[in-house]
Amino acid sequence: MISIHTRQLLAGLVLPVMVFLAVGVMLAGQIWSAKAIQLRMAAAREMGPVYQGLLFPQHQFYKWQLTLQGVGDLLAENSRLRKENRQLAYWYGEAQTLRQENARLKAVLHWGAEDTRDYVSGWVVRDESGPYLRAVLLQVGDHQVQQGSLAVDAVGLVGRVSEVGPHVVRVLLIEDAASRIPVTLQNSGGDAMMIGDNTPYPRLMYYSQSLRPEEGEHIVTRGQTGLTGGVSVGHVHYLAPGQPVVIPDAALERLELVRIFDGDFMPEAPPSAGRVREKPPLLPDHHDGEAPSNWQNLRRFLPFSSLRNG
């Protein structure tokens, strides 16, 4: 057995020996650097499988963790999809009910089949030499566009076709002083005339005094022969009391691509007491060139708004 004195001596020599060996290895690495690099690479190559074996449990644990997390995500996604499926089933039933109700109402109103319209698109070419102050030319190629057809951009009404050529059409913008567009006020259902005045905001005129335009009210085109109805125009704004104007939805100051209804028309509606307005009775017969007997006789057959705004 080693005596206590010997063990104490050896314990005291361990630290100096380790320091001496570390300094020696450092000096050897500096002196024989190429040999030291080869030695380190050989040691790393031999110890590589050992490192992989030590890291194998950690990698497996990480894979199991990802698998368990994916299972939890799938369960949550499955629950969400089941909930959305129940909601879609509910709204599908609602849609079917509304579809049936819509079909019944159309049958009651003798509603005809929706007419389909084609349109052509064209790039805007600025027109500085035409007869109108605010108009643009469109390159549309071969077309069947008619004079008076509506032109729209991606948002709303731009204007109406004023001249038609073989491959080019001129569109009179709604802000031009020559523009006259019949419109409908969506909130009140009243009719009016949108008249351009060479400003960015066309005026609203010839509306019924009992159905005045409301601030912010949405405006669409009025459907009639030769004019497509329901096209978005803009919103009402009052510049002053009693002076309503239209703020257009279309970006008239930066037009690029414009669509025009090709072969624009509005078919006559079938007779239905619930849908078609009754026309006023004709004036009494009179000889050619002879005016009605008096003003009161004419007044009985004209609406109040026409007399006031005419």
VEXDO-26398 format. One record per atom (N, C-alpha, C): x, y, z. Coordinates in pm, whole numbers, padded with zeros to 5 digits, always signed. Layout:
<pts>
XYZ/...
</pts>
This chain:
<pts>
+00085-00120+00000/+00000+00000+00000/+00088+00124+00000/+00030+00230-00064/+00101+00357-00070/+00075+00432+00058/+00179+00483+00110/+00164+00552+00238/+00095+00686+00219/+00053+00740+00328/-00017+00869+00325/+00076+00978+00277/+00200+00971+00317/+00297+01072+00276/+00316+01069+00125/+00324+00947+00068/+00341+00934-00078/+00219+00988-00153/+00100+00953-00103/-00022+01003-00169/-00026+01155-00166/+00012+01216-00058/+00013+01361-00050/+00114+01421-00148/+00229+01353-00162/+00331+01401-00256/+00282+01394-00400/+00220+01278-00434/+00166+01264-00571/+00054+01364-00598/-00033+01389-00500/-00140+01487-00518/-00083+01626-00541/+00026+01654-00476/+00086+01786-00496/+00154+01800-00630/+00196+01685-00690/+00262+01692-00820/+00165+01692-00938/+00038+01659-00916/-00060+01648-01028/-00075+01781-01099/-00097+01888-01026/-00121+02018-01089/+00001+02066-01167/+00123+02062-01111/+00239+02105-01192/+00257+02021-01317/+00235+01889-01305/+00252+01803-01422/+00150+01838-01531/+00022+01863-01492/-00081+01898-01589/-00050+02030-01657/-00002+02124-01581/+00035+02254-01640/+00152+02236-01737/+00249+02154-01698/+00365+02131-01785/+00322+02064-01915/+00232+01964-01904/+00184+01897-02025/+00107+01992-02115/+00021+02081-02057/-00056+02177-02138/+00035+02272-02211/+00137+02322-02139/+00233+02413-02204/+00309+02340-02313/+00345+02215-02289/+00418+02138-02389/+00335+02114-02512/+00207+02081-02493/+00119+02060-02610/+00105+02188-02690/+00091+02302-02620/+00079+02429-02691/+00205+02460-02771/+00321+02437-02711/+00447+02462-02782/+00463+02367-02900/+00424+02241-02879/+00436+02144-02990/+00344+02183-03104/+00223+02232-03070/+00130+02276-03174/+00183+02394-03252/+00255+02483-03185/+00312+02599-03254/+00431+02557-03342/+00509+02462-03293/+00629+02422-03366/+00594+02331-03483/+00512+02229-03457/+00471+02135-03561/+00321+02155-03588/+00286+02265-03647/+00144+02300-03666/+00075+02202-03761/+00140+02164-03871/+00078+02071-03966/+00050+01937-03901/+00146+01887-03823/+00125+01761-03753/+00012+01773-03652/+00004+01888-03585/-00101+01908-03485/-00240+01908-03549/-00249+01969-03668/-00379+01971-03737/-00418+01831-03779/-00326+01756-03834/-00357+01618-03873/-00400+01535-03753/-00333+01557-03640/-00367+01482-03520/-00508+01517-03472/-00541+01646-03474/-00675+01686-03430/-00783+01630-03523/-00759+01635-03655/-00858+01582-03748/-00876+01432-03732/-00767+01362-03708/-00778+01217-03686/-00857+01189-03559/-00834+01266-03454/-00908+01246-03330/-01056+01277-03350/-01086+01384-03426/-01227+01418-03450/-01295+01310-03532/-01222+01252-03631/-01280+01146-03713/-01309+01022-03630/-01221+00991-03540/-01241+00873-03457/-01350+00894-03353/-01364+01020-03305/-01463+01048-03201/-01601+01082-03258/-01611+01096-03395/-01740+01131-03456/-01852+01034-03422/-01834+00903-03442/-01941+00808-03405/-01978+00815-03258/-01879+00843-03173/-01910+00854-03030/-02003+00973-03004/-01970+01086-03071/-02056+01204-03055/-02198+01176-03105/-02208+01109-03222/-02340+01078-03276/-02418+00986-03182/-02351+00891-03124/-02418+00804-03029/-02469+00881-02908/-02388+00977-02861/-02431+01055-02746/-02549+01148-02779/-02552+01199-02905/-02661+01289-02945/-02785+01217-02995/-02778+01086-03019/-02893+01012-03071/-03017+01025-02982/-03008+01007-02852/-03128+01024-02769/-03189+01164-02777/-03102+01265-02787/-03155+01401-02796/-03231+01421-02926/-03177+01371-03039/-03245+01385-03166/-03378+01310-03166/-03381+01191-03112/-03505+01114-03108/-03611+01184-03022/-03568+01240-02912/-03662+01311-02826/-03721+01433-02899/-03638+01504-02978/-03687+01619-03053/-03788+01576-03160/-03762+01463-03228/-03858+01412-03327/-03989+01374-03261/-03984+01307-03147/-04107+01270-03077/-04185+01395-03034/-04111+01497-02993/-04176+01621-02952/-04249+01686-03070/-04184+01690-03188/-04249+01745-03307/-04371+01664-03347/-04360+01531-03336/-04474+01445-03372/-04593+01471-03282/-04566+01480-03151/-04675+01506-03056/-04737+01644-03080/-04651+01743-03112/-04702+01876-03140/-04787+01877-03267/-04743+01801-03371/-04823+01791-03493/-04957+01725-03470/-04959+01622-03384/-05087+01557-03351/-05181+01655-03282/-05126+01735-03191/-05209+01836-03124/-05263+01940-03223/-05178+01982-03317/-05224+02078-03418/-05332+02017-03507/-05316+01891-03543/-05418+01826-03625/-05551+01816-03552/-05545+01787-03424/-05669+01780-03347/-05738+01917-03343/-05659+02022-03321/-05718+02156-03319/-05773+02194-03456/-05698+02162-03563/-05746+02193-03699/-05872+02115-03732/-05877+01991-03690/-05995+01908-03713/-06117+01965-03642/-06097+02011-03519/-06208+02072-03446/-06256+02199-03514/-06161+02281-03564/-06199+02405-03632/-06274+02376-03762/-06227+02277-03838/-06294+02243-03963/-06434+02187-03939/-06450+02110-03832/-06584+02060-03799/-06679+02175-03767/-06627+02275-03694/-06710+02391-03661/-06747+02469-03787/-06649+02491-03875/-06677+02562-04000/-06773+02483-04088/-06761+02351-04086/-06851+02267-04164/-06995+02282-04116/-07013+02290-03985/-07149+02310-03931/-07202+02446-03971/-07115+02550-03968/-07160+02684-04009/-07194+02688-04157/-07111+02622-04240/-07140+02621-04383/-07269+02545-04413/-07293+02439-04339/-07419+02366-04358/-07539+02454-04324/-07525+02534-04218/-07634+02625-04180/-07657+02729-04290/-07549+02792-04338/-07565+02896-04440/-07607+02837-04574/-07571+02712-04600/-07618+02647-04722/-07770+02632-04718/-07820+02592-04603/-07966+02583-04588/-08033+02718-04604/-07971+02823-04546/-08027+02958-04560/-08027+03001-04706/-07917+02970-04778/-07908+03008-04918/-08014+02937-05001/-08037+02810-04973/-08141+02737-05046/-08279+02796-05020/-08304+02835-04894/-08433+02896-04862/-08450+03028-04936/-08345+03113-04935/-08353+03241-05005/-08366+03222-05156/-08301+03120-05208/-08313+03093-05351/-08455+03056-05388/-08518+02972-05309/-08656+02934-05336/-08750+03054-05322/-08725+03135-05219/-08809+03254-05200/-08791+03351-05316/-08667+03368-05362/-08641+03456-05475/-08712+03406-05600/-08710+03275-05622/-08779+03219-05738/-08929+03244-05730/-08989+03230-05609/-09132+03255-05594/-09166+03402-05621/-09082+03494-05568/-09107+03636-05589/-09094+03673-05736/-08995+03616-05805/-08981+03644-05947/-09101+03591-06025/-09152+03476-05982/-09270+03423-06049/-09390+03515-06029/-09404+03571-05908/-09516+03662-05881/-09503+03789-05964/-09380+03840-05979/-09357+03965-06052/-09340+03944-06202/-09354+03819-06249/-09333+03789-06391/-09195+03836-06436/-09096+03810-06353/-08960+03858-06381/-08900+03777-06494/-08853+03845-06599/-08794+03775-06713/-08653+03730-06683/-08598+03656-06774/-08460+03608-06759/-08365+03726-06765/-08260+03718-06684/-08160+03825-06684/-08091+03832-06820/-08085+03951-06876/-08018+03967-07003/-07867+03973-06981/-07795+03911-07073/-07650+03908-07063/-07592+04007-07163/-07494+04081-07120/-07434+04182-07205/-07284+04155-07218/-07235+04177-07338/-07091+04169-07360/-07032+04309-07348/-06904+04313-07327/-06837+04441-07321/-06699+04428-07384/-06647+04541-07425/-06513+04547-07480/-06430+04638-07391/-06302+04611-07386/-06211+04691-07304/-06113+04764-07395/-06072+04881-07350/-05977+04958-07430/-05890+05045-07342/-05769+05072-07392/-05677+05160-07322/-05710+05305-07355/-05699+05390-07257/-05736+05530-07273/-05625+05606-07343/-05667+05685-07442/-05578+05779-07510/-05634+05918-07488/-05558+06004-07427/-05607+06139-07395/-05643+06214-07524/-05758+06281-07520/-05808+06352-07637/-05809+06500-07607/-05719+06574-07669/-05710+06718-07646/-05767+06799-07760/-05803+06733-07873/-05845+06807-07991/-05991+06784-08027/-06065+06711-07946/-06203+06681-07980/-06295+06797-07951/-06424+06779-07984/-06520+06888-07963/-06561+06905-07817/-06520+06813-07729/-06560+06820-07589/-06439+06854-07502/-06467+06925-07393/-06359+06965-07303/-06307+06847-07222/-06396+06760-07182/-06357+06645-07098/-06405+06516-07164/-06320+06459-07248/-06350+06335-07318/-06219+06261-07342/-06229+06131-07365/-06111+06049-07391/-06140+05958-07509/-06034+05916-07575/-06043+05818-07682/-06001+05681-07629/-06069+05578-07678/-06038+05441-07640/-06003+05361-07764/-05896+05285-07757/-05861+05191-07863/-05923+05056-07826/-06028+05016-07899/-06104+04896-07864/-06099+04789-07971/-06037+04815-08085/-06031+04714-08190/-06168+04694-08253/-06192+04573-08307/-06323+04542-08366/-06428+04537-08256/-06544+04596-08284/-06646+04607-08178/-06782+04628-08241/-06884+04625-08155/-07021+04656-08193/-07078+04761-08097/-06993+04847-08049/-07034+04949-07953/-07127+05048-08022/-07232+05086-07952/-07328+05182-08004/-07308+05317-07936/-07346+05420-08004/-07340+05553-07947/-07437+05561-07828/-07388+05612-07716/-07467+05619-07595/-07440+05507-07496/-07360+05407-07536/-07326+05299-07443/-07247+05352-07325/-07264+05286-07210/-07195+05328-07089/-07052+05278-07087/-06964+05359-07030/-06823+05323-07010/-06795+05325-06861/-06728+05222-06812/-06699+05209-06669/-06554+05171-06651/-06499+05204-06534/-06368+05153-06496/-06389+05042-06394/-06289+05013-06314/-06300+04903-06219/-06395+04935-06104/-06434+05061-06087/-06512+05101-05969/-06650+05152-06007/-06659+05241-06106/-06788+05302-06134/-06794+05362-06273/-06901+05439-06295/-06930+05496-06426/-06827+05602-06464/-06784+05596-06590/-06689+05694-06644/-06760+05794-06734/-06847+05746-06820/-06918+05833-06911/-06996+05752-07012/-07033+05819-07125/-07108+05754-07232/-07035+05776-07364/-07052+05681-07454/-06989+05689-07585/-07058+05798-07666/-06979+05894-07714/-07034+06004-07793/-07009+05988-07942/-06899+05923-07979/-06867+05900-08119/-06808+05762-08134/-06840+05697-08247/-06796+05559-08271/-06721+05553-08403/-06602+05494-08399/-06523+05471-08519/-06497+05323-08539/-06427+05285-08647/-06402+05142-08673/-06326+05073-08561/-06226+05140-08505/-06143+05077-08401/-06125+05167-08279/-06180+05287-08285/-06165+05383-08176/-06300+05443-08145/-06328+05467-08017/-06450+05534-07975/-06413+05649-07882/-06494+05754-07885/-06474+05866-07795/-06578+05857-07684/-06532+05870-07560/-06618+05863-07442/-06627+06002-07381/-06748+06051-07368/-06775+06179-07303/-06783+06154-07153/-06693+06212-07076/-06688+06188-06932/-06808+06252-06864/-06845+06198-06749/-06963+06246-06678/-06945+06387-06625/-06823+06436-06619/-06799+06570-06567/-06802+06677-06675/-06817+06637-06803/-06822+06735-06911/-06956+06808-06908/-06955+06934-06953/-07076+07016-06949/-07185+06961-07041/-07149+06879-07140/-07248+06822-07231/-07305+06690-07181/-07260+06642-07067/-07302+06512-07017/-07435+06522-06944/-07527+06430-06976/-07656+06418-06909/-07681+06270-06884/-07684+06230-06758/-07703+06089-06721/-07822+06078-06627/-07927+06005-06663/-08037+05981-06567/-07992+05882-06460/-08016+05915-06335/-07969+05834-06223/-08085+05808-06127/-08060+05715-06035/-08156+05679-05931/-08090+05689-05796/-08158+05751-05700/-08111+05760-05563/-08149+05631-05492/-08050+05557-05443/-08078+05423-05392/-08156+05425-05261/-08131+05520-05174/-08201+05520-05046/-08349+05553-05062/-08378+05658-05134/-08517+05703-05150/-08585+05641-05270/-08507+05594-05368/-08566+05541-05490/-08608+05647-05588/-08579+05774-05560/-08616+05881-05650/-08523+05890-05769/-08572+05956-05875/-08495+05975-05997/-08443+06118-06003/-08332+06134-06073/-08273+06266-06091/-08190+06264-06217/-08138+06380-06253/-08050+06393-06369/-07914+06443-06322/-07809+06371-06358/-07673+06412-06325/-07618+06490-06445/-07582+06616-06420/-07540+06706-06526/-07398+06752-06498/-07309+06733-06596/-07172+06778-06580/-07160+06929-06598/-07059+06987-06535/-07035+07131-06547/-06886+07162-06556/-06809+07068-06613/-06664+07084-06632/-06590+07099-06499/-06646+07045-06393/-06578+07038-06264/-06573+06891-06223/-06491+06856-06125/-06483+06715-06084/-06612+06661-06023/-06709+06748-05991/-06829+06703-05922/-06953+06743-06001/-07011+06649-06080/-07132+06681-06155/-07248+06717-06061/-07342+06798-06113/-07455+06844-06033/-07571+06745-06044/-07654+06744-05940/-07780+06668-05940/-07895+06766-05958/-07978+06743-06058/-08089+06833-06085/-08212+06752-06123/-08326+06821-06127/-08453+06763-06171/-08494+06642-06086/-08476+06654-05958/-08522+06550-05865/-08651+06598-05801/-08729+06503-05751/-08855+06535-05687/-08829+06606-05554/-08906+06711-05527/-08887+06786-05403/-08927+06704-05281/-09008+06602-05301/-09045+06515-05189/-08944+06405-05165/-08851+06386-05257/-08746+06283-05242/-08611+06350-05266/-08575+06437-05176/-08449+06509-05190/-08330+06414-05168/-08221+06435-05239/-08101+06352-05216/-08047+06372-05075/-08001+06263-05016/-07943+06266-04883/-07791+06269-04891/-07728+06333-04795/-07582+06338-04789/-07525+06197-04779/-07433+06164-04870/-07370+06032-04870/-07451+05924-04938/-07567+05957-04991/-07653+05857-05056/-07587+05805-05183/-07597+05673-05204/-07537+05611-05321/-07625+05632-05443/-07562+05650-05560/-07634+05678-05683/-07593+05576-05787/-07693+05526-05863/-07668+05435-05974/-07741+05487-06096/-07707+05434-06213/-07774+05474-06335/-07917+05421-06334/-08007+05497-06398/-08147+05456-06408/-08166+05372-06533/-08224+05254-06516/-08247+05166-06629/-08360+05215-06717/-08332+05227-06846/-08435+05266-06942/-08387+05222-07080/-08469+05243-07180/-08433+05200-07314/-08304+05268-07358/-08205+05188-07396/-08078+05242-07442/-07980+05273-07332/-08014+05242-07208/-07924+05273-07097/-07929+05161-06994/-07812+05112-06958/-07803+05006-06859/-07826+05064-06720/-07913+05001-06643/-07942+05046-06509/-07859+04975-06404/-07846+05038-06286/-07778+04975-06174/-07629+04989-06174/-07571+05067-06266/-07426+05086-06268/-07389+05192-06164/-07292+05160-06080/-07252+05251-05972/-07198+05381-06030/-07245+05495-05974/-07204+05627-06021/-07120+05699-05916/-07173+05713-05795/-07101+05785-05691/-07190+05810-05571/-07158+05912-05493/-07230+05945-05371/-07265+06094-05370/-07374+06125-05301/-07424+06262-05294/-07343+06341-05192/-07315+06466-05228/-07250+06559-05135/-07306+06698-05161/-07330+06771-05052/-07384+06906-05063/-07270+07007-05050/-07243+07080-05159/-07146+07188-05153/-07201+07307-05076/-07333+07324-05083/-07404+07430-05013/-07549+07382-04998/-07626+07442-04910/-07766+07402-04896/-07840+07414-05030/-07905+07305-05069/-07979+07305-05193/-07895+07286-05317/-07766+07252-05304/-07678+07233-05418/-07610+07096-05410/-07684+06989-05435/-07623+06855-05430/-07538+06828-05552/-07425+06766-05531/-07336+06722-05639/-07305+06575-05618/-07239+06518-05716/-07203+06376-05712/-07051+06363-05702/-07006+06289-05604/-06863+06254-05596/-06846+06120-05669/-06788+06118-05788/-06783+05994-05867/-06701+05886-05798/-06745+05762-05819/-06667+05648-05773/-06547+05623-05864/-06563+05650-05992/-06455+05625-06088/-06341+05724-06068/-06220+05677-06095/-06101+05762-06086/-06083+05834-06220/-06158+05940-06242/-06158+06009-06371/-06026+06078-06400/-05950+06112-06297/-05826+06186-06319/-05711+06094-06359/-05727+05963-06348/-05618+05871-06385/-05676+05745-06451/-05751+05766-06557/-05809+05654-06631/-05703+05584-06713/-05709+05452-06713/-05617+05372-06794/-05693+05271-06878/-05757+05175-06812/-05833+05072-06882/-05981+05092-06855/-06060+05102-06961/-06203+05130-06949/-06281+05022-07024/-06394+04982-06968/-06482+04885-07033/-06606+04956-07086/-06653+04910-07201/-06774+04965-07262/-06868+04850-07291/-06994+04865-07253/-07094+04763-07284/-07113+04756-07434/-07094+04637-07489/-07101+04615-07633/-07243+04578-07671/-07308+04661-07755/-07446+04636-07791/-07538+04663-07675/-07519+04776-07608/-07593+04811-07487/-07740+04828-07518/-07827+04768-07434/-07971+04784-07452/-08038+04753-07320/-08165+04790-07311/-08247+04759-07195/-08381+04706-07246/-08407+04576-07231/-08531+04520-07285/-08652+04573-07212/-08766+04572-07283/-08890+04615-07221/-08934+04510-07120/-08979+04557-07004/-09024+04466-06899/-09163+04412-06933/-09191+04286-06899/-09325+04232-06923/-09426+04299-06833/-09552+04299-06870/-09654+04366-06789/-09670+04297-06655/-09670+04375-06550/-09690+04323-06415/-09731+04439-06326/-09844+04423-06258/-09895+04533-06175/-09802+04564-06060/-09722+04468-06017/-09635+04491-05904/-09499+04545-05940/-09468+04558-06072/-09333+04596-06110/-09327+04716-06203/-09423+04727-06295/-09416+04829-06397/-09503+04947-06357/-09447+05067-06367/-09527+05185-06338/-09629+05208-06448/-09746+05250-06409/-09849+05280-06507/-09815+05411-06576/-09833+05412-06709/-09807+05532-06785/-09922+05630-06766/-09897+05761-06768/-10006+05858-06756/-10096+05852-06877/-10223+05881-06862/-10317+05875-06975/-10280+05979-07080/-10315+05947-07204/-10284+06036-07315/-10370+06161-07306/-10322+06270-07365/-10398+06394-07372/-10518+06375-07462/-10625+06450-07442/-10742+06440-07530/-10703+06469-07673/-10776+06403-07764/-10749+06423-07906/-10775+06567-07946/-10692+06620-08034/-10714+06752-08089/-10659+06755-08230/-10696+06855-08304/-10654+06864-08443/-10506+06895-08450/-10445+06856-08563/-10303+06880-08583/-10273+07028-08571/-10169+07060-08494/-10128+07198-08475/-10211+07273-08374/-10317+07208-08316/-10401+07276-08218/-10354+07239-08078/-10330+07337-07992/-10283+07313-07856/-10399+07271-07769/-10377+07208-07654/-10483+07177-07561/-10558+07302-07522/-10680+07282-07474/-10771+07393-07451/-10717+07491-07350/-10654+07444-07242/-10602+07534-07141/-10490+07467-07064/-10421+07548-06983/-10307+07498-06904/-10349+07394-06802/-10465+07408-06743/-10510+07312-06643/-10531+07175-06705/-10577+07171-06830/-10597+07043-06896/-10466+06969-06913/-10358+07042-06946/-10226+06980-06959/-10169+06941-06825/-10193+07021-06723/-10133+07000-06592/-10183+06872-06525/-10306+06830-06560/-10360+06710-06498/-10284+06584-06536/-10209+06587-06644/-10147+06466-06696/-09995+06465-06679/-09938+06566-06615/-09793+06571-06595/-09760+06564-06447/-09651+06491-06408/-09613+06487-06266/-09566+06623-06217/-09581+06646-06086/-09546+06775-06028/-09400+06808-06048/-09311+06705-06036/-09168+06732-06050/-09133+06781-06188/-09204+06730-06293/-09175+06774-06428/-09212+06919-06446/-09324+06962-06387/-09365+07100-06399/-09271+07192-06325/-09222+07146-06209/-09138+07233-06127/-08999+07249-06186/-08945+07139-06241/-08809+07145-06290/-08802+07175-06439/-08914+07169-06508/-08914+07192-06650/-08896+07332-06675/
</pts>
